[in-house]
Amino acid sequence: MGARLLLARHGQTEWHAENRYAGTSEVALTEEGIRQAEALAAYARRVKPDALFCSPQRRARRTIEPAAEALELVPEIVPDLRETHFGIAEGRTRDEVRETDPEAVERFLADPISGAFPGADDPAEAAERGARAIRAIAAATSGTALVVAHNTLLRLTLCQLLGIPLSRYRSVFPRLDNAAVTELEVSGDRTALVRFNLPVEPR
């Protein structure tokens, strides 16, 4: 039997409404993001994961805090779960990038891997470290784990684990909703996608 991993994106941040690339920037949750974190905690109380893991970034740690308190568990911080850095797009909207470098935006839209924004983390390396982190969590978990991380990192990681070309991550997985849960079963090198982008609401 493999491990059951519940992957969740952090709650809504202050840059969400404008769709700014947060990347490795530290951005606080909004009131709605905090509510989403509480909803995730209510979900965690129902499913009772055996362990908690999260990205070192503040928005992920703030999202998992209510679940940690509810379950009386200490989350393990996993550096490899950090979000990718977006280079010249970091802290900006796509339209703002287009104003100064329209060709960079077109390259990104055509192929987000070979056309990653100048100065950005290598998406293939991000996918590999994300997959490495997920496999390590699965190997260390005898049961169920809740994992809180980030939109792009998790989508790249899902492609890497499921054998989907990385260049298709934006089309196959258009987005992960804030605090929604994607369930995997992981056993060694085998990964099964059980549920994707499941919304969680308090009961």
Secondary structure by P-SEA (a helix, b strand, c coil): cbbbbbbbcccccccccccccccccbbbbcaaaaaaaaaaaaaaaaacccbbbbcccaaaaaaaaaaaaaacbbbbbbcccbbbbbcccccccaaaaaaccaaaaaaaaaccccccccccccaaaaaaaaaaaaaaaaaacccbbbbbbbaaaaaaaaaaaacccccccccccccccccbbbbbbbccccccccccccccccc
